[in-house]
Amino acid sequence: MKYHSFKNPFVLRLLFNKLIFFSANSTQDTLPIDFTKVNLTRQSDINIKSPTNTRGCWITDLAVLPGDLLLLADINNKSVKLADPVSGQLLDQLQLPGLPHGLCLLPGDRAAATIQSKSLIQTISVANKKLVRQDVINVIGECFGIASVKDCFVVGLNSPAKVALVDRQGSIYKATSEDSQGKTLFKHPHYICVTTETAIQVIYVSDYGTKTITRLSVELQVLQSFTDPALNEPCGLVPVGGRQLLVVYPDFRSTLSVLDITTEQFMTLLGEKEDLNCTYCVAVSHTLGTVYVNDWVNGCDVIRQYTFK
């Protein structure tokens, strides 16, 4: 395992009061585990290709639902999928009006997916192991990363790059693209998560263009920024409690790492020996004690699962 120190360039600049919404936001009550000390053991892969898919799956985001089912965004097949990691079965597939990218969970057995090619957010019912399209929310700008905070969405937008608070009707009522010194914060804000730290919600944004992870308040004020040559190009991220994040990097040989916010250290959990390819997203089930990541194998993604203890 490799350690690298983060240099925090801002003095003022990712839940744990009660853990909420792991992955893209699933509710699980448990004590935090120190992921700098876990052992990950690979289990069987999950095949998420449907017989109706005409192209290889490319999973851009994962979410763990209540009940530990997996919700997946498949950009290649313009669909959201539902899988049971215990049985390894694909339960349902829902065609979408464009290319999905990000996922987040919503109250009431619902979820939302960004449709980057159409500049919209699609809400989805995920009840009774079935996926049903609900509302379409139009947004100005290409939509990528998404999370839910309070009564609105936090969305990563391109053209121009910014992170915005978007209400349930699609109106942007606040956005940020620069820090207090006028420095550009984002180039590709493609992954976002929200977590609770000491009873206060905070937002984390990974940006592979600027090679940073930025910590924001719910009012989009910059609280902290993590950047280091070892960080490379961060993509999917998920809070795991104890002020730690799991982060993936989709290099030719992808890696999974843990960022410890308190110590400002970055540690590789899955590295070159694991032979991960094009890994863009990560999710965690604390009740099953499992980490999920996508892996590109022979032109199609599978979901790798690793148990931890």
N, C-alpha and C positions, 0 to 999 in steps of 0.2 A: 504494500500500500504506500502511496506517495503522498507527502504533505507539501503544501505550498502556502506561504503566508500571503494574505491580502493586505495591501496598503490602502487604507481608507483616506482619500484626499479631502474629506469634509469632516470637520469637527462635529457638526450637528447632524451630519447626514446619516427566518424572516421572521398550538398556538396554545399560548397555552394558558388558558384560564379553564376552558373546557373545549376540547378539540372539536372544531367544526369543519366540515367540507374538505376532506382529504381529496387528493388528486385535483380534479377540476371542481371539487366541492362535495364530498360525501361525509355524512355525519357519523362519527364513531367516538364513543367516550372511552378513553383509556389513558393510562399514564404514558408519558413520552419515553421512547427508547433512545438511548444514545447510539446513533447510527455510525459514529466513529469507531464503535467497538463491536458491531454486529458481524456475524458470519453469514454470508449469503450462499445458499445451496440451490443449484439449478434443478428445476423439476421439468416435466414434459412440456413442450411447447403447445400453444393453443392455435389451431388452424382456424382462421376467421374468413376464409374464402368461401363465398356462396356458389352453388352450382350455376346460378344465373349470372355471375360476374364474368364479363367478357375481357376484363383486364386484371392484371395482378393487383392485389390490394396494396395501398400505400396509406398507412395509418398516421395521421398528423396529430391526433390527440386521443387521450384516454381519460375516462372517469370511472371511479368506483361508486356504484349506486348503493343506497341502503339495501341490505340483503346480499351485498358483495357480488352483484352482477357487474359486468364490464360494459360500458358504453364506449363506442369507438367511432371516430370520424375517418371515413375512407375516401380520400380525395380522388383517387383514380376511378372509383366506381360511383362517384357523386351520391354517397349514401352515408347514413349513420347505422351502426350495427349494434346488436345486443348479444352478449356471449355469457355463458356460464363457465367460469374458470374451474369449478370443481368437476363438472362432467366433461369439460372441454368442448361443449356443443355451442354452435351458433344458433341462437334462439329466434332472432328476427332481423330483418333488414328493411330500412326505409329509404326510398329514393327521395332526393332533395332537388330543388330547382337550380342548383349550381354546385360549385366546388366547395365542400366544407373544409374548415381549418380547425377552429378552436371549439371547445366544449365547456360548458359549465352547468352545474345542477341548480335547479330552482325549487322553491317550496312547492309542496303539493304534487309529488311524483312527476315533476316536469324537468326539462332540460332546455338548453339553448345552444345552437350551433351557429357560428359565423359562416356566411357564404361569401367568400372573398371575391368571387368572380361577378357577383351580383350586387355587392354593397348592401347586404342585408343580414339580419339576424332571423333565424327560423326557430321558433319555440316548438317543443315536442313533448307529447305525453309519453311517459315511460312506465305506465301502470300495467300490472298483470302480465308482465313479460312480453308486452306488445308496444311497438313504437307507432305513434300517430302524429302526423303533422298538425300543428295548431296555427298560431299567428305568424304572420310575416311582418317584420319590422324593418322598414327602410332606413338606412343610415348614409350620410354623406361621407364617402371615402371607402376604400377597400378595407374590409374587416378581417382581422386575423385573431390575435389573442383576445380572450374574453373571460371575465369573472363576474360574479354577482356580489354587490355590496349594498347594504341597506335596501332601498327600493329602486335601485338602478343597476345598469351594467357598467363595468369598466372594460373598455374596448381599445385594443391596439389598432391604429389606423395607419395606412400608407397613403401617400400622394396628397398632402405631405405627411411625413411620419410624426405621429403624436399619440399620446394616451388620453382618452376622453371619458368623461362620465356621461352616459347616454341614458335618458329616461326610457320608460317602457313603450313610449310612442316613437322613439328613434331620434328625438331631439338632443343635440349636444348642448349641455348647459355649462360645461367647464372642460378645458383641455390644457395639456401642458406639453411643450416640446423643447423647452430650454430651462436650464437651472438659473439661479439668481444672478449668476455672472454672465448670462447670455450664451453659455456653452450649449451646443446641441446635445440633447439627451438621447435621442432615438434615431435609428435608421430603419430598423426592422423590429418593431415591438410585437413579436409574433406569439409570445407566451406570457400569460398573466395568471397569478394566483392571489387569493386573499386569505389572510389568516388572522387570528386574534392573539395579541401579545399583551399580557397584563391588562386584560379587559378592554383593550383598544384594538380595533381592526386596522391592519396595514396591508398595503398592496406591494407585490413584487413583480417586476417586469424584467424578463430576459430579452436581450437584444444582441443577435449574433453580428449585426453590422457594426455596433460600437464595442462589442465584446464585453458587455457589462451586465450586471444585475443591479437594478435600481430599486430602492425601498422608498415607497411613497406613503404619505398619509391618505386618508379617505377623501381629503380635499385636494389631493394631487400635489402636495408640498413635498419636495425632495428631502428625505430624512437621512439617506445613506446611499453610497454607491460603492459597489465592489468591482474592482477591475485588477487584473493581473495577467501577465503573459501566459501563465499556466491555464487561465480560464478559457482561452481560445474562443470558441464560438458557441455560447450557451443557447440551448433551445428549451425543451420542456422542463418544468420545475414543479415541485410539489412540497408543501410544508409537512414535516413529520413530527412536530412538537419539539419542546426543549430548545427553541430558537435554532432549528436546523432545517435546511432545505436539501432535497435530492435534486440534482441537476444533470441533464444529459447533454452530450456534445456529439453531433453527427459527423465526425470526421470519417475518413476512409476506414479507420478502425475506431468505432465509437467508444465513448466511455460514460460511465455513471459515477457521479461523485457526490459527496455530501459537503455542504457549506455550513460550517458552524459559525453563527452570527456572533456569539459571545467572544470566541477566541479569534475570529476573523481568519480561520484556517479552512483550507480546501483539501479534501482527501479523496483519492480515487478508490472506489469500491469495486468496480468492474472495469478492467483495463484491456490492454492489447491482447492478453492471453485468452480472453473470452470470445474474441473474434466477432464482436458485434458490428453490424453494418447499418449505416443510415438510420441511426436511432434518434428519433425526434421527440419522443414523448415518454413519460414515466407516470405511473400511478401506484398507490399503496393501499392495501387492505390490512388494517391493524388487527381486525378480528380473525382473519385467516393467516396473518403473519407473512404476507407475500408482497413482493415488489414485482411490478409488471413493466416491461419495456418492449417496444417494437424492434424487430430485427428483419432486415431485408435478406431473403434467401431465394436464390434462383428466380429473381424477377417478381417476387411476391412477399409481402410482409407476413410474418407470424408474430405471435405474442409470446415472448419468453417470460417465464415466471420463476422467481427465486424466493424461497422461504428464508426467513431470517429469525435469529434468536440470539 
